[in-house]
Amino acid sequence: MKVTKTSKSKINKIDFSKLPFGTVFSDHMLVCNYKDCQWNESEILPYGPIPMPPGAQVLHYGQSVFEGMKAFKNKSNEILLFRKEENFKRLNQSAERLSIPVIEEDVFMDGLDELLKIDSEWCKADEGYSLYIRPFIFASGECVKASASEEYTFIIITSPTTKYYAGEMNVVVEEHYTRAPQGGVGYAKAAGNYAASFFPTKQANAKGFQQLIWTDAKEHKYIEESGTMNIWFRIGDILVTPPLSDSILGGITRDSIVTLAKDNGIKVEQRRILITEVIEAFNKGRLKEAFGTGTAVTVNPINTITFRDERMVIEQQDDSFALKLKQQLQGIQKGSIVDVYDWTSKLKA
Ligand code: COI
């Protein structure tokens, strides 16, 4: 792997006490190009603009997929990566759906390790900090014919981060727009899924909601996700989350919470949830919690849910499952709780 280090690190210019999510990038990036039916040798370069002809296919047809993963620094200043094999697997599942050639494991893993070693100072050990890692692949072939590209670029960039959302999470049930239909690309981390969500989300933002609850494309009756998160409800003392399908992203945080909840003796049901079931549970005082999960947010409580004109205010619970599971997950990620699941891997020095 060719490595060209920056002669001018930006790290001393960054105010680490103010890190709006995804706006500050570490010094280097990994780049690997696909041409003539193969991934070429990767290269680490200073973070910066990439050459992009106006005819690049991604600009016209959105052929692009990405991942979101996190690294943490433990008390001994070692970098811990969380479930990186799962991100690698999911990147290739997404790639396959978007007709993008899959990445070989060593291109992904060796590139990731090397990049993190070079930019290890950007991963802070202080409480609440992590390094958000964004691997992505896009169609870089120069052609405006509507067909899969013959050339691609794989890049990994990293961004020091603290919180994704600050403040309350008030969500509204979306009954018109759809995040993902059956048979579509909802289970993939396709860039276009997110682009398509911005217009309805902006409309909800204008009405004072931070996010939407997406419902199924066919009837808009069943709950799917919330914003960019998988969604969970605590009804009585059971945690309920929609089952994975081709319209729901298989969140790695979601999967981790399923395991942690079960190991805490909490019953988890992965099944379809009607919005009317949530309303009924609320009216009977049985809707104790709602929360979202995702790499960027980890576990994010939902404060209110609005359905049409009805606003359901979800009171904070003394024995919050969301908080308990979040603390356990974050403890494992940071190395302060023993990882019996083998989810974390130490970056080799
Ligand atoms: C993540 O949680 O990593 C996501 O994919 C959300 C992202 C769009 C910021």
Residues whose N, C-alpha, C, O or C-beta is under 5 A from the ligand:
A	BS01	COI	G68 T228 G294 T295 A296 V297
